[in-house]
Amino acid sequence: MVLSPPGVKVKRMELSFSLEKVRELATLGEIQLSRHAVLRCMKRRLTLEQICSAIYSGEVIDEEPDAYPNPTMTILGKAKGHEEIKLVCTVVEGIVRIITVAPPRFGSRGEPQ
């Protein structure tokens, strides 16, 4: 989130990658999990194959082009043999980096938050 003085509009940047690019790189095996994501996967008993199936079946539910140090995308998808999972990723130097993996949280109307 970018904070600005009242009355000043800040132009939001666009992501430098798309869901299609993430899927393409994942298909090529160009995917890396952060230490945090590995721990979350171990805790939730998720495999890399399941992470990839969530990417292939998923949809973008959030984009943070201003995130530091790299823009991020949140994908909500179905992990093979699991319920839906939410994953946050970025693309750096042609590699999809999975930052975290979590079960989706739902708001009062049943929509992902």
ROVO-217724 format. One record per atom (N, C-alpha, C, O, CB): residue in three letters; x, y, z; residue number from 1; atom name. Coordinates in steps of 0.001 Angstrom, whole numbers. Glycine has a CB too. Layout:
# residues N
> residuo	X	Y	Z	num	atomo
> Ala	X	Y	Z	NUM	CA
...
//
This chain:
# residues 113
> residuo	X	Y	Z	num	atomo
> Met	840	-1166	0	1	N
> Met	0	0	0	1	CA
> Met	889	1234	0	1	C
> Met	1875	1299	734	1	O
> Met	-958	-5	1208	1	CB
> Val	538	2206	-822	2	N
> Val	1282	3453	-902	2	CA
> Val	487	4531	-185	2	C
> Val	-680	4766	-499	2	O
> Val	1562	3853	-2379	2	CB
> Leu	1124	5186	778	3	N
> Leu	464	6276	1494	3	CA
> Leu	884	7591	861	3	C
> Leu	2051	7786	522	3	O
> Leu	812	6253	3015	3	CB
> Ser	-68	8479	708	4	N
> Ser	228	9790	136	4	CA
> Ser	-553	10844	899	4	C
> Ser	-1546	10526	1553	4	O
> Ser	-114	9837	-1380	4	CB
> Pro	-117	12099	824	5	N
> Pro	-837	13172	1500	5	CA
> Pro	-2265	13277	972	5	C
> Pro	-2519	12934	-182	5	O
> Pro	-101	14508	1322	5	CB
> Pro	-3199	13745	1798	6	N
> Pro	-4583	13899	1347	6	CA
> Pro	-4662	14753	85	6	C
> Pro	-3982	15773	-30	6	O
> Pro	-5438	14522	2454	6	CB
> Gly	-5490	14331	-850	7	N
> Gly	-5688	15082	-2081	7	CA
> Gly	-4653	14821	-3163	7	C
> Gly	-4791	15327	-4277	7	O
> Gly	-5698	16516	-1772	7	CB
> Val	-3620	14043	-2862	8	N
> Val	-2585	13755	-3849	8	CA
> Val	-2799	12340	-4366	8	C
> Val	-2780	11377	-3599	8	O
> Val	-1154	13922	-3241	8	CB
> Lys	-3004	12223	-5677	9	N
> Lys	-3180	10905	-6274	9	CA
> Lys	-1822	10337	-6650	9	C
> Lys	-990	11017	-7250	9	O
> Lys	-4105	10973	-7510	9	CB
> Val	-1615	9077	-6287	10	N
> Val	-378	8391	-6630	10	CA
> Val	-694	7401	-7737	10	C
> Val	-1601	6579	-7603	10	O
> Val	252	7677	-5387	10	CB
> Lys	49	7477	-8820	11	N
> Lys	-180	6545	-9916	11	CA
> Lys	352	5181	-9503	11	C
> Lys	1518	5030	-9139	11	O
> Lys	499	7039	-11234	11	CB
> Arg	-529	4197	-9567	12	N
> Arg	-158	2836	-9202	12	CA
> Arg	552	2176	-10387	12	C
> Arg	92	2260	-11526	12	O
> Arg	-1410	2012	-8774	12	CB
> Met	1656	1532	-10107	13	N
> Met	2413	838	-11146	13	CA
> Met	1677	-428	-11558	13	C
> Met	824	-925	-10824	13	O
> Met	3840	502	-10658	13	CB
> Glu	2007	-942	-12722	14	N
> Glu	1464	-2215	-13172	14	CA
> Glu	2499	-3303	-12933	14	C
> Glu	3702	-3044	-12911	14	O
> Glu	1059	-2153	-14669	14	CB
> Leu	2008	-4530	-12755	15	N
> Leu	2920	-5655	-12594	15	CA
> Leu	3729	-5854	-13863	15	C
> Leu	3238	-5623	-14968	15	O
> Leu	2151	-6937	-12241	15	CB
> Ser	4966	-6283	-13697	16	N
> Ser	5827	-6526	-14846	16	CA
> Ser	5703	-7970	-15328	16	C
> Ser	6440	-8388	-16221	16	O
> Ser	7282	-6207	-14497	16	CB
> Phe	4767	-8746	-14737	17	N
> Phe	4549	-10127	-15151	17	CA
> Phe	3055	-10439	-15029	17	C
> Phe	2313	-9714	-14367	17	O
> Phe	5406	-11117	-14290	17	CB
> Ser	2627	-11518	-15670	18	N
> Ser	1216	-11891	-15684	18	CA
> Ser	1052	-13323	-15166	18	C
> Ser	2033	-14046	-14988	18	O
> Ser	626	-11757	-17113	18	CB
> Leu	-189	-13717	-14930	19	N
> Leu	-468	-15093	-14520	19	CA
> Leu	-11	-16057	-15613	19	C
> Leu	499	-17137	-15317	19	O
> Leu	-1980	-15285	-14221	19	CB
> Glu	-192	-15670	-16863	20	N
> Glu	244	-16522	-17972	20	CA
> Glu	1753	-16737	-17920	20	C
> Glu	2227	-17845	-18169	20	O
> Glu	-159	-15901	-19323	20	CB
> Lys	2516	-15687	-17599	21	N
> Lys	3969	-15801	-17493	21	CA
> Lys	4351	-16711	-16330	21	C
> Lys	5264	-17528	-16451	21	O
> Lys	4610	-14412	-17317	21	CB
> Val	3655	-16571	-15205	22	N
> Val	3916	-17428	-14045	22	CA
> Val	3667	-18887	-14422	22	C
> Val	4468	-19761	-14090	22	O
> Val	3024	-17015	-12835	22	CB
> Arg	2562	-19150	-15112	23	N
> Arg	2244	-20518	-15541	23	CA
> Arg	3307	-21062	-16501	23	C
> Arg	3735	-22210	-16383	23	O
> Arg	860	-20559	-16213	23	CB
> Glu	3719	-20229	-17442	24	N
> Glu	4738	-20637	-18412	24	CA
> Glu	6042	-21011	-17712	24	C
> Glu	6632	-22052	-18002	24	O
> Glu	4990	-19515	-19430	24	CB
> Leu	6484	-20164	-16797	25	N
> Leu	7734	-20433	-16080	25	CA
> Leu	7616	-21666	-15187	25	C
> Leu	8560	-22448	-15080	25	O
> Leu	8133	-19220	-15239	25	CB
> Ala	6458	-21842	-14545	26	N
> Ala	6246	-23026	-13704	26	CA
> Ala	6300	-24297	-14546	26	C
> Ala	6856	-25306	-14113	26	O
> Ala	4893	-22933	-12965	26	CB
> Thr	5725	-24252	-15747	27	N
> Thr	5755	-25398	-16654	27	CA
> Thr	7187	-25763	-17034	27	C
> Thr	7517	-26938	-17194	27	O
> Thr	4937	-25103	-17914	27	CB
> Leu	8026	-24753	-17177	28	N
> Leu	9439	-24971	-17533	28	CA
> Leu	10286	-25386	-16318	28	C
> Leu	11475	-25675	-16455	28	O
> Leu	10025	-23694	-18158	28	CB
> Gly	9669	-25413	-15140	29	N
> Gly	10415	-25779	-13928	29	CA
> Gly	11171	-24619	-13316	29	C
> Gly	11979	-24806	-12407	29	O
> Gly	11380	-26881	-14236	29	CB
> Glu	10909	-23418	-13813	30	N
> Glu	11594	-22225	-13302	30	CA
> Glu	10820	-21700	-12092	30	C
> Glu	10180	-20651	-12162	30	O
> Glu	11717	-21118	-14414	30	CB
> Ile	10884	-22433	-10995	31	N
> Ile	10117	-22089	-9798	31	CA
> Ile	10981	-22348	-8569	31	C
> Ile	11727	-23326	-8510	31	O
> Ile	8786	-22905	-9725	31	CB
> Gln	10869	-21466	-7606	32	N
> Gln	11682	-21539	-6397	32	CA
> Gln	10806	-21157	-5213	32	C
> Gln	10010	-20222	-5301	32	O
> Gln	12937	-20610	-6494	32	CB
> Leu	10950	-21871	-4119	33	N
> Leu	10189	-21558	-2909	33	CA
> Leu	11094	-20877	-1895	33	C
> Leu	12231	-21299	-1684	33	O
> Leu	9563	-22835	-2305	33	CB
> Ser	10584	-19823	-1267	34	N
> Ser	11332	-19167	-196	34	CA
> Ser	11386	-20120	998	34	C
> Ser	10624	-21085	1060	34	O
> Ser	10677	-17793	203	34	CB
> Arg	12265	-19853	1921	35	N
> Arg	12354	-20669	3135	35	CA
> Arg	10999	-20700	3842	35	C
> Arg	10549	-21747	4307	35	O
> Arg	13451	-20119	4087	35	CB
> His	10365	-19541	3914	36	N
> His	9052	-19442	4560	36	CA
> His	8029	-20327	3843	36	C
> His	7262	-21035	4494	36	O
> His	8567	-17974	4580	36	CB
> Ala	8012	-20291	2503	37	N
> Ala	7075	-21105	1737	37	CA
> Ala	7339	-22598	1946	37	C
> Ala	6398	-23385	2042	37	O
> Ala	7166	-20757	249	37	CB
> Val	8599	-22986	2016	38	N
> Val	8940	-24392	2266	38	CA
> Val	8385	-24829	3620	38	C
> Val	7804	-25909	3733	38	O
> Val	10479	-24604	2218	38	CB
> Leu	8559	-24000	4640	39	N
> Leu	8027	-24334	5974	39	CA
> Leu	6512	-24441	5949	39	C
> Leu	5948	-25347	6562	39	O
> Leu	8456	-23280	7006	39	CB
> Arg	5836	-23520	5242	40	N
> Arg	4371	-23570	5139	40	CA
> Arg	3927	-24831	4401	40	C
> Arg	2946	-25465	4790	40	O
> Arg	3834	-22313	4415	40	CB
> Cys	4644	-25194	3340	41	N
> Cys	4299	-26408	2587	41	CA
> Cys	4482	-27658	3446	41	C
> Cys	3660	-28574	3402	41	O
> Cys	5161	-26514	1314	41	CB
> Met	5555	-27691	4221	42	N
> Met	5782	-28839	5104	42	CA
> Met	4658	-28946	6136	42	C
> Met	4136	-30032	6391	42	O
> Met	7154	-28719	5814	42	CB
> Lys	4298	-27816	6718	43	N
> Lys	3236	-27800	7729	43	CA
> Lys	1903	-28253	7128	43	C
> Lys	1134	-28956	7785	43	O
> Lys	3093	-26388	8336	43	CB
> Arg	1629	-27856	5893	44	N
> Arg	346	-28169	5252	44	CA
> Arg	411	-29417	4377	44	C
> Arg	-572	-29783	3732	44	O
> Arg	-111	-26993	4417	44	CB
> Arg	1579	-30069	4359	45	N
> Arg	1804	-31285	3566	45	CA
> Arg	1483	-31064	2090	45	C
> Arg	747	-31830	1467	45	O
> Arg	957	-32437	4112	45	CB
> Leu	2053	-30003	1561	46	N
> Leu	1881	-29658	144	46	CA
> Leu	3173	-29956	-611	46	C
> Leu	4269	-29714	-104	46	O
> Leu	1482	-28159	-23	46	CB
> Thr	3035	-30479	-1816	47	N
> Thr	4192	-30753	-2657	47	CA
> Thr	4326	-29664	-3715	47	C
> Thr	3421	-28854	-3913	47	O
> Thr	4075	-32145	-3317	47	CB
> Leu	5467	-29662	-4388	48	N
> Leu	5671	-28708	-5474	48	CA
> Leu	4662	-28969	-6592	48	C
> Leu	4185	-28026	-7224	48	O
> Leu	7121	-28796	-6016	48	CB
> Glu	4333	-30230	-6842	49	N
> Glu	3317	-30568	-7850	49	CA
> Glu	1966	-29926	-7490	49	C
> Glu	1264	-29426	-8369	49	O
> Glu	3164	-32114	-7972	49	CB
> Gln	1607	-29939	-6213	50	N
> Gln	344	-29330	-5784	50	CA
> Gln	386	-27816	-5911	50	C
> Gln	-613	-27192	-6270	50	O
> Gln	27	-29721	-4342	50	CB
> Ile	1535	-27222	-5618	51	N
> Ile	1692	-25774	-5786	51	CA
> Ile	1484	-25418	-7260	51	C
> Ile	780	-24461	-7581	51	O
> Ile	3103	-25299	-5292	51	CB
> Cys	2101	-26195	-8148	52	N
> Cys	1957	-25934	-9588	52	CA
> Cys	516	-26124	-10035	52	C
> Cys	33	-25357	-10867	52	O
> Cys	2881	-26854	-10399	52	CB
> Ser	-186	-27126	-9507	53	N
> Ser	-1584	-27315	-9911	53	CA
> Ser	-2437	-26135	-9457	53	C
> Ser	-3389	-25762	-10144	53	O
> Ser	-2145	-28631	-9331	53	CB
> Ala	-2111	-25546	-8313	54	N
> Ala	-2834	-24343	-7858	54	CA
> Ala	-2558	-23165	-8788	54	C
> Ala	-3452	-22360	-9050	54	O
> Ala	-2431	-23978	-6407	54	CB
> Ile	-1335	-23059	-9285	55	N
> Ile	-994	-21994	-10231	55	CA
> Ile	-1773	-22187	-11531	55	C
> Ile	-2338	-21230	-12060	55	O
> Ile	534	-21973	-10512	55	CB
> Tyr	-1807	-23414	-12049	56	N
> Tyr	-2474	-23686	-13323	56	CA
> Tyr	-3985	-23497	-13230	56	C
> Tyr	-4609	-23034	-14185	56	O
> Tyr	-2162	-25100	-13784	56	CB
> Ser	-4582	-23855	-12082	57	N
> Ser	-6043	-23771	-11945	57	CA
> Ser	-6505	-22440	-11357	57	C
> Ser	-7698	-22136	-11347	57	O
> Ser	-6545	-24907	-11074	57	CB
> Gly	-5560	-21660	-10873	58	N
> Gly	-5906	-20487	-10082	58	CA
> Gly	-6246	-19227	-10841	58	C
> Gly	-6161	-19148	-12066	58	O
> Gly	-4818	-20192	-9201	58	CB
> Glu	-6635	-18250	-10052	59	N
> Glu	-6931	-16918	-10575	59	CA
> Glu	-6258	-15893	-9674	59	C
> Glu	-6040	-16139	-8488	59	O
> Glu	-8476	-16666	-10660	59	CB
> Val	-5937	-14762	-10240	60	N
> Val	-5293	-13682	-9483	60	CA
> Val	-6355	-12994	-8637	60	C
> Val	-7371	-12531	-9155	60	O
> Val	-4583	-12655	-10437	60	CB
> Ile	-6111	-12930	-7324	61	N
> Ile	-7050	-12245	-6440	61	CA
> Ile	-6481	-10943	-5894	61	C
> Ile	-7207	-10138	-5312	61	O
> Ile	-7438	-13152	-5294	61	CB
> Asp	-5172	-10736	-6085	62	N
> Asp	-4563	-9483	-5632	62	CA
> Asp	-3251	-9269	-6367	62	C
> Asp	-2553	-10222	-6713	62	O
> Asp	-4333	-9495	-4096	62	CB
> Glu	-2931	-8025	-6596	63	N
> Glu	-1652	-7628	-7179	63	CA
> Glu	-1091	-6492	-6349	63	C
> Glu	-1815	-5570	-5973	63	O
> Glu	-1808	-7207	-8675	63	CB
> Glu	184	-6558	-6066	64	N
> Glu	870	-5494	-5329	64	CA
> Glu	2086	-5050	-6135	64	C
> Glu	3209	-5459	-5839	64	O
> Glu	1292	-5974	-3897	64	CB
> Pro	1868	-4211	-7160	65	N
> Pro	2990	-3785	-8008	65	CA
> Pro	4010	-2925	-7275	65	C
> Pro	5153	-2808	-7718	65	O
> Pro	2468	-3025	-9196	65	CB
> Asp	3612	-2321	-6158	66	N
> Asp	4524	-1458	-5411	66	CA
> Asp	5218	-2185	-4263	66	C
> Asp	5933	-1555	-3484	66	O
> Asp	3772	-267	-4872	66	CB
> Ala	5021	-3503	-4143	67	N
> Ala	5613	-4258	-3033	67	CA
> Ala	7136	-4200	-3104	67	C
> Ala	7724	-4161	-4185	67	O
> Ala	5132	-5728	-3053	67	CB
> Tyr	7756	-4195	-1935	68	N
> Tyr	9211	-4149	-1851	68	CA
> Tyr	9715	-5493	-1348	68	C
> Tyr	9134	-6010	-395	68	O
> Tyr	9685	-2996	-924	68	CB
> Pro	10713	-6072	-1896	69	N
> Pro	11609	-5548	-2928	69	CA
> Pro	11139	-5808	-4356	69	C
> Pro	11693	-5249	-5303	69	O
> Pro	12964	-6138	-2749	69	CB
> Asn	10105	-6667	-4519	70	N
> Asn	9610	-6987	-5861	70	CA
> Asn	8084	-6982	-5866	70	C
> Asn	7460	-7276	-4847	70	O
> Asn	10149	-8364	-6333	70	CB
> Pro	7483	-6651	-7003	71	N
> Pro	6020	-6709	-7103	71	CA
> Pro	5539	-8136	-6844	71	C
> Pro	6246	-9097	-7147	71	O
> Pro	5541	-6220	-8500	71	CB
> Thr	4328	-8272	-6280	72	N
> Thr	3799	-9603	-5988	72	CA
> Thr	2406	-9784	-6558	72	C
> Thr	1690	-8825	-6847	72	O
> Thr	3779	-9848	-4489	72	CB
> Met	2049	-11053	-6708	73	N
> Met	738	-11456	-7191	73	CA
> Met	237	-12533	-6231	73	C
> Met	993	-13425	-5847	73	O
> Met	793	-11978	-8690	73	CB
> Thr	-1041	-12452	-5843	74	N
> Thr	-1641	-13489	-5015	74	CA
> Thr	-2580	-14304	-5891	74	C
> Thr	-3453	-13764	-6571	74	O
> Thr	-2396	-12879	-3788	74	CB
> Ile	-2380	-15619	-5858	75	N
> Ile	-3173	-16544	-6671	75	CA
> Ile	-3981	-17437	-5744	75	C
> Ile	-3462	-17949	-4752	75	O
> Ile	-2263	-17397	-7612	75	CB
> Leu	-5245	-17619	-6070	76	N
> Leu	-6110	-18552	-5348	76	CA
> Leu	-6400	-19690	-6310	76	C
> Leu	-6988	-19483	-7372	76	O
> Leu	-7448	-17858	-4834	76	CB
> Gly	-5980	-20908	-5930	77	N
> Gly	-6163	-22041	-6829	77	CA
> Gly	-6350	-23337	-6079	77	C
> Gly	-6145	-23406	-4867	77	O
> Gly	-4991	-22161	-7761	77	CB
> Lys	-6739	-24356	-6804	78	N
> Lys	-6996	-25685	-6235	78	CA
> Lys	-5721	-26509	-6321	78	C
> Lys	-5202	-26757	-7410	78	O
> Lys	-8171	-26403	-6976	78	CB
> Ala	-5220	-26934	-5158	79	N
> Ala	-4053	-27805	-5119	79	CA
> Ala	-4533	-29240	-5284	79	C
> Ala	-5458	-29670	-4596	79	O
> Ala	-3247	-27625	-3788	79	CB
> Lys	-3921	-29965	-6175	80	N
> Lys	-4291	-31356	-6456	80	CA
> Lys	-4384	-32149	-5146	80	C
> Lys	-3408	-32252	-4402	80	O
> Lys	-3260	-32014	-7419	80	CB
> Gly	-5579	-32712	-4875	81	N
> Gly	-5774	-33500	-3660	81	CA
> Gly	-5969	-32670	-2404	81	C
> Gly	-5992	-33216	-1301	81	O
> Gly	-4616	-34401	-3466	81	CB
> His	-6109	-31378	-2552	82	N
> His	-6255	-30448	-1435	82	CA
> His	-7417	-29505	-1723	82	C
> His	-7960	-29479	-2828	82	O
> His	-4939	-29648	-1193	82	CB
> Glu	-7775	-28750	-727	83	N
> Glu	-8728	-27676	-972	83	CA
> Glu	-7974	-26518	-1613	83	C
> Glu	-6789	-26634	-1925	83	O
> Glu	-9441	-27228	349	83	CB
> Glu	-8667	-25408	-1804	84	N
> Glu	-8017	-24242	-2389	84	CA
> Glu	-6900	-23745	-1478	84	C
> Glu	-6971	-23847	-254	84	O
> Glu	-9041	-23122	-2643	84	CB
> Ile	-5872	-23208	-2116	85	N
> Ile	-4796	-22556	-1380	85	CA
> Ile	-4540	-21204	-2020	85	C
> Ile	-4845	-20963	-3188	85	O
> Ile	-3501	-23428	-1367	85	CB
> Lys	-3969	-20338	-1206	86	N
> Lys	-3601	-19001	-1652	86	CA
> Lys	-2083	-18960	-1641	86	C
> Lys	-1451	-19369	-667	86	O
> Lys	-4232	-17868	-736	86	CB
> Leu	-1499	-18467	-2726	87	N
> Leu	-48	-18332	-2724	87	CA
> Leu	335	-16959	-3238	87	C
> Leu	-307	-16401	-4128	87	O
> Leu	610	-19433	-3577	87	CB
> Val	1385	-16436	-2662	88	N
> Val	1920	-15134	-3054	88	CA
> Val	3234	-15395	-3772	88	C
> Val	4103	-16104	-3265	88	O
> Val	2117	-14177	-1810	88	CB
> Cys	3369	-14808	-4971	89	N
> Cys	4576	-15047	-5750	89	CA
> Cys	5061	-13770	-6420	89	C
> Cys	4364	-12757	-6472	89	O
> Cys	4326	-16124	-6795	89	CB
> Thr	6274	-13859	-6926	90	N
> Thr	6871	-12800	-7721	90	CA
> Thr	7682	-13469	-8813	90	C
> Thr	7903	-14679	-8766	90	O
> Thr	7756	-11842	-6849	90	CB
> Val	8125	-12707	-9789	91	N
> Val	9026	-13220	-10815	91	CA
> Val	10281	-12370	-10773	91	C
> Val	10231	-11149	-10916	91	O
> Val	8363	-13198	-12242	91	CB
> Val	11416	-13042	-10571	92	N
> Val	12705	-12355	-10508	92	CA
> Val	13674	-13086	-11426	92	C
> Val	13909	-14284	-11273	92	O
> Val	13254	-12295	-9039	92	CB
> Glu	14229	-12355	-12376	93	N
> Glu	15212	-12895	-13315	93	CA
> Glu	14734	-14192	-13959	93	C
> Glu	15496	-15152	-14078	93	O
> Glu	16536	-13132	-12605	93	CB
> Gly	13465	-14217	-14374	94	N
> Gly	12922	-15358	-15091	94	CA
> Gly	12587	-16566	-14235	94	C
> Gly	12399	-17664	-14760	94	O
> Gly	13867	-15764	-16121	94	CB
> Ile	12510	-16382	-12932	95	N
> Ile	12168	-17472	-12014	95	CA
> Ile	10977	-17048	-11166	95	C
> Ile	10958	-15953	-10604	95	O
> Ile	13383	-17853	-11111	95	CB
> Val	9973	-17940	-11080	96	N
> Val	8833	-17691	-10201	96	CA
> Val	9302	-17992	-8780	96	C
> Val	9792	-19085	-8497	96	O
> Val	7572	-18572	-10601	96	CB
> Arg	9151	-17035	-7909	97	N
> Arg	9521	-17227	-6508	97	CA
> Arg	8240	-17222	-5678	97	C
> Arg	7526	-16220	-5628	97	O
> Arg	10521	-16115	-6017	97	CB
> Ile	7957	-18353	-5028	98	N
> Ile	6797	-18472	-4165	98	CA
> Ile	7215	-17941	-2796	98	C
> Ile	8148	-18455	-2180	98	O
> Ile	6274	-19962	-4085	98	CB
> Ile	6521	-16917	-2332	99	N
> Ile	6878	-16262	-1076	99	CA
> Ile	6196	-16934	104	99	C
> Ile	6823	-17170	1137	99	O
> Ile	6508	-14781	-1121	99	CB
> Thr	4911	-17243	-47	100	N
> Thr	4179	-17929	1016	100	CA
> Thr	3011	-18708	427	100	C
> Thr	2554	-18437	-683	100	O
> Thr	3676	-16923	2073	100	CB
> Val	2546	-19673	1193	101	N
> Val	1413	-20511	821	101	CA
> Val	516	-20597	2046	101	C
> Val	991	-20855	3152	101	O
> Val	1870	-21942	329	101	CB
> Ala	-788	-20380	1848	102	N
> Ala	-1703	-20374	2994	102	CA
> Ala	-3093	-20820	2568	102	C
> Ala	-3442	-20744	1390	102	O
> Ala	-1768	-18974	3633	102	CB
> Pro	-3891	-21288	3534	103	N
> Pro	-5299	-21533	3205	103	CA
> Pro	-5967	-20180	3000	103	C
> Pro	-5571	-19193	3621	103	O
> Pro	-6027	-22365	4336	103	CB
> Pro	-6982	-20123	2131	104	N
> Pro	-7645	-18836	1924	104	CA
> Pro	-8441	-18429	3162	104	C
> Pro	-8966	-19276	3885	104	O
> Pro	-8569	-18900	699	104	CB
> Arg	-8519	-17152	3386	105	N
> Arg	-9377	-16610	4464	105	CA
> Arg	-10572	-16007	3761	105	C
> Arg	-10433	-15370	2717	105	O
> Arg	-8617	-15526	5379	105	CB
> Phe	-11746	-16207	4332	106	N
> Phe	-12947	-15713	3679	106	CA
> Phe	-13623	-14654	4526	106	C
> Phe	-13676	-14748	5753	106	O
> Phe	-13911	-16855	3396	106	CB
> Gly	-14142	-13635	3834	107	N
> Gly	-14838	-12523	4488	107	CA
> Gly	-16278	-12879	4800	107	C
> Gly	-16689	-14031	4656	107	O
> Gly	-14793	-11276	3614	107	CB
> Ser	-17033	-11898	5223	108	N
> Ser	-18405	-12120	5670	108	CA
> Ser	-19329	-12584	4538	108	C
> Ser	-20356	-13208	4804	108	O
> Ser	-18952	-10850	6286	108	CB
> Arg	-18980	-12287	3275	109	N
> Arg	-19833	-12695	2157	109	CA
> Arg	-19268	-13926	1445	109	C
> Arg	-19704	-14264	344	109	O
> Arg	-19990	-11539	1160	109	CB
> Gly	-18305	-14590	2068	110	N
> Gly	-17731	-15789	1461	110	CA
> Gly	-16723	-15501	369	110	C
> Gly	-16313	-16408	-355	110	O
> Gly	-18813	-16635	906	110	CB
> Glu	-16316	-14233	244	111	N
> Glu	-15335	-13873	-788	111	CA
> Glu	-13950	-13926	-185	111	C
> Glu	-13768	-13580	982	111	O
> Glu	-15622	-12463	-1380	111	CB
> Pro	-12942	-14366	-987	112	N
> Pro	-11573	-14375	-483	112	CA
> Pro	-11141	-12972	-63	112	C
> Pro	-11483	-11985	-716	112	O
> Pro	-10613	-14931	-1546	112	CB
> Gln	-10397	-12895	1020	113	N
> Gln	-9876	-11598	1476	113	CA
> Gln	-8460	-11447	1014	113	C
> Gln	-7827	-10428	1288	113	O
> Gln	-9957	-11459	3008	113	CB
//
